[in-house]
Amino acid sequence: MKIQLQVTPIDGDPYEVETNLFVIVAWERKFKKQASSLANGIGAEDLAFFAFESARAAGITTPLAFDEFIKKTKSIDVVGAEQAVPTEPAVSAGH
């Protein structure tokens, strides 16, 4: 699963980040949920965590503490999402 997010800091220009497997697994570990539960809705804290960890993974300077990141963020918007599980099974090479 990939989620593209636009982060708008209180001070500074907006930027976009994208989740990756590391970010999703870190979220699962922190919140004790499975990624499949996101189909029921994504909370503000979930989006903030995705943005925080994705920004760090992308080398974007962020506060060290998650709560400080939230305090310094004006908004986070989903600008795109891609499911990791295909909707149709793959065709095998022998068929």
C-alpha positions as CSV (number, residue, x, y, z in Angstrom):
1,M,0.0,0.0,0.0
2,K,1.2,3.4,-0.9
3,I,-0.3,6.6,0.3
4,Q,0.8,10.0,-1.1
5,L,0.5,12.8,1.4
6,Q,0.8,16.6,1.1
7,V,2.1,18.0,4.3
8,T,1.6,21.7,5.0
9,P,3.8,23.0,7.9
10,I,2.7,26.0,9.9
11,D,6.0,27.7,8.8
12,G,7.3,26.7,5.4
13,D,6.3,25.3,2.1
14,P,4.1,22.3,1.5
15,Y,5.8,19.1,0.4
16,E,4.7,15.6,-0.6
17,V,5.8,12.3,0.8
18,E,4.8,8.7,0.1
19,T,4.5,5.8,2.5
20,N,6.5,2.6,2.0
21,L,6.6,-0.8,3.6
22,F,8.8,0.3,6.5
23,V,6.4,3.2,7.3
24,I,3.4,0.8,7.2
25,V,5.1,-1.8,9.4
26,A,6.2,0.9,11.9
27,W,2.5,2.1,12.0
28,E,1.3,-1.4,12.7
29,R,3.8,-1.9,15.5
30,K,3.0,1.4,17.2
31,F,-0.8,1.3,16.9
32,K,-1.2,-2.5,17.2
33,K,-3.4,-2.6,14.1
34,Q,-3.2,-4.3,10.7
35,A,-2.9,-2.3,7.5
36,S,-6.1,-3.9,6.3
37,S,-8.0,-2.0,9.1
38,L,-7.3,1.2,7.2
39,A,-10.1,0.2,4.8
40,N,-12.5,1.3,7.7
41,G,-11.1,4.8,7.7
42,I,-7.9,6.6,8.5
43,G,-7.7,8.9,11.6
44,A,-5.8,12.1,11.9
45,E,-3.2,10.5,14.1
46,D,-2.7,7.8,11.5
47,L,-2.1,10.4,8.7
48,A,0.2,12.3,11.0
49,F,2.3,9.2,11.7
50,F,2.5,8.3,8.1
51,A,3.6,11.8,7.2
52,F,6.1,11.9,10.0
53,E,7.8,8.6,9.2
54,S,7.6,9.1,5.5
55,A,9.3,12.5,5.8
56,R,12.0,11.1,7.9
57,A,12.5,8.2,5.4
58,A,12.8,10.8,2.6
59,G,15.5,12.7,4.4
60,I,13.2,15.7,5.1
61,T,14.1,17.5,8.4
62,T,11.5,16.9,11.0
63,P,11.3,17.4,14.8
64,L,12.7,14.4,16.6
65,A,9.4,13.8,18.5
66,F,6.2,12.8,16.8
67,D,4.1,15.2,18.9
68,E,6.4,18.1,18.0
69,F,5.9,17.3,14.3
70,I,2.1,17.4,14.8
71,K,2.4,20.8,16.6
72,K,4.3,22.2,13.7
73,T,2.0,20.9,11.0
74,K,-1.0,22.9,9.7
75,S,-2.5,20.1,7.6
76,I,-2.0,16.7,6.0
77,D,-4.0,15.8,2.9
78,V,-4.1,12.5,1.0
79,V,-3.3,13.2,-2.6
80,G,-3.2,9.7,-3.9
81,A,-3.4,6.1,-2.7
82,E,-2.5,2.7,-4.3
83,Q,-3.5,-0.7,-3.0
84,A,-0.7,-3.3,-2.6
85,V,-3.1,-6.1,-3.3
86,P,-4.2,-6.4,-7.0
87,T,-7.9,-6.6,-7.7
88,E,-7.4,-9.5,-10.1
89,P,-5.1,-12.6,-9.7
90,A,-2.0,-12.6,-11.8
91,V,-1.9,-15.0,-14.7
92,S,0.7,-17.6,-14.3
93,A,3.4,-18.1,-17.0
94,G,2.1,-21.6,-17.9
95,H,-1.4,-20.4,-18.7
